[in-house]
Amino acid sequence: MKDKGKGQARGSRSVGRAGVRLRRAKRVLRAPDVVRPTRPEARFCMVCGGTMRPIVEHGARRRACSRCGFIAYRNPVPACGVLIERKGSILLARRGHEPRKNAWGIPAGFMEYGEHPEATAVREALEETGLRVRLTGLFGVYEGRDDPRTRAVLILYHARVAGGELQPGDDAIELGYFSLDRLPRPIAFRAHREALSDLRRMNRGKNR
């Protein structure tokens, strides 16, 4: 997911047991598996500045402006990512920023306002991995319920490399191709773990 800050160094290459990795950081810390509450509820109206009060609408608890009636909906935020496979391995990125700093995940990020999901997936792949990709199909949609910033809807696509150079960027500090049977730990988010599990099961079914 996209965070503030970009690394400056391009990184050095090294070969590990699980596959090829590209590093930009030397120090590796285990990310704390702590889930804090998502963004707080609105106290003041973003339209008129009035005080927000609790209401119930269609059976759901919400907050509405006591002055103009504006309702602050707390909807999940869409995020998009790519599954890039190579010879039975999957490309993962290690996070350089909180939440879940130093944990591994699928290259993905939040959609910008007015951006198409496919454009988000392609953009995030380029920003985090340096690769230009071509989407080859929708893989799946997952509920992101353990990101402390917000609830999310993760949309994942199959993708193949069309160009570029593999190098970590944006909030990714390390990249690696890993066997689905020997994934690095920890994986940052539950939705990513579920998707990788589904991909492993799907690939095993193809090989039978």
N, C-alpha and C positions, 0 to 999 in steps of 0.2 A: 504494500500500500504506500501511497505517496506521502512523504513527510518533508518537513523543512530540512534544508541543508543538502549539499552535494559534496562528495569527496573530491579532493584535488588530485591525488596521485592516481595514475592509471593502473598500477598494480603489476605484480610479477607473477609468472607462471610456475606452477608446481604440480606434480602428479601424485595423487593419493590412491589408496586402495579402492575407493569407491568410484574413482573416475578422475577426469581432468577438472581441476579447480583453478579459478583465477582469483587472486587475493588483492585487496587494497589495505587490509589492516592486519597487524601482527597479533594483537591481543584478542583472545577469544574467551568470552564469559558466557556461562549458561544463563539464558534468559529466564527471569522469574516467571513462574506459571501463576500469575496473580491477575485476576479479572476485577477491575474496579467498575463502579457504575458508569453508564454511558452519560453523554452530555446532560447537564442539568436542565430541568424544565424552566421555561421562560417565566420571568418575574414581571417583566414589563412588555407592553405591546410594541412590536417592531413597526407598526403603522402610525400610531398616534402617541405612544409613550404611556398609555394608561396602565393601570395595575391589572395583572392577569388574575383570574379567579378560577377555581376548579369547577368543571361541569361534567355532565355525562351526556354523550351523544352517541346514539345507536349502540348503547350498551357499553361504550368504552369511555374510560376516564380521560379527559383532556383539560386544557386550560384555554380560557377565552378572555378577551379584553372586556373589562367591566364598563368601558367607555364606548367603544365602537363595535364591539362584538366579534372582532377578528379572532379566529381560532388557530392556535399554534399546534399544528399536527406534528407528531414525532414519527415520521415515516422512515423506514429503512433506506439506507443510502446504497445505490447500485455501484458495484465495482466489477471490473472485467479483467480477465487474465488469459494467458496462453499456456497450453501444454505442448512443449517442444521436445520431441523424442528423437533419439539417435541410437540406433543399434540396441534397442531394448532398454536404454537409459532415459531418464527424464531430467531436464534442465531445471535446477532450483537456484534461488538467490538467497544469500544470507543478509538479514536486515541490519542496517547500520544505525537505526534510530528506534526510539520507543514508539509504540508499544512493541514488546517482544524483541528488543534489541538482541542481535546475535543469533536469533532463531532463524530457521530456514523456511522458505515458502515458495509457492508458485509465483512467477513474475506476474504481478497484478497491481491494480490501483483503482482509485475512485474515479468515476466519470466526472467530467467537467460539465457545467450547465450548457445544454444545447448540443452536447456531443453524442454521436451515435455509439452504441455499445461496441461495435466492431472497430470503430476508430479509436476508442479507448484502449482496447486490447492491443492493437497494433502500436499505438503510441507508448503504452507502458512497456511493451517488449523492447522497443528501441531505447527508451530512457534507462531501463534497468539492465539490459543485457548487451546493448550496442548492436543488436541484430535487427535487420529489416525482415519482417515475416509476412507470409501470405496465409490468411485464415483458410482452412480447408473444411470446416464444419463446426457446428455447435456440439460441445461435449456434455455440458450439464449446467444446472443452476442449483446453487446451494445457499442455505440460510447461514449468514454470519452472525452468530449470537454470543461470541466471546471476545469481541473487539471492544476494549474499554472506551473507545471514542464514540462509537455509535453501533446500532444494529445495521447489518449490511445484507445485500443480496448479491452473491458472487456468481457472475456469469463467466463460464470458461469455454474457450474454443480450442480445437485442435489447430496447430499451426506448423508450417514448415519454413525453414530458413530460406530467404530469397536474396540475402546479401548482408553487408555489414561485417563488423569484426567483434567477436565475443570479448566483451570487457565490462566489468561492473560499473554501473553509473547510478545517478539519482540517489536513492537511499539503499542501494545494494552495495555491499562491500566485498562480496565474494560470490563467485558463480561456480557451479559444478554440475556435471552430468552424473547421475547416480542410478544404480540398479534399483528397480522398484522393490526388490527384496532386501536391499541394504541401504535404506534411506538414512540420511543424517538425522541427528537429534539435537535439540527438539525441533519439531515442525511447529511453526508459529501459531496457526489458527486451526480450530476444529474443522472448519469447512475445507481447508487444504488437506487435512488428514483424510477426511471422508472422500474427497475427489481422488487422491492418490490411491486410496484403497479400491475405489471403483475402477480406476484405470488398470491397476494390477489384476483385478478380477477379470476385467474385459480382455486384457492381453492373454491371460492364461486360457480363457475360453477359445481365443483364436488359434492358440497353439495345440489344441487337442485334436 
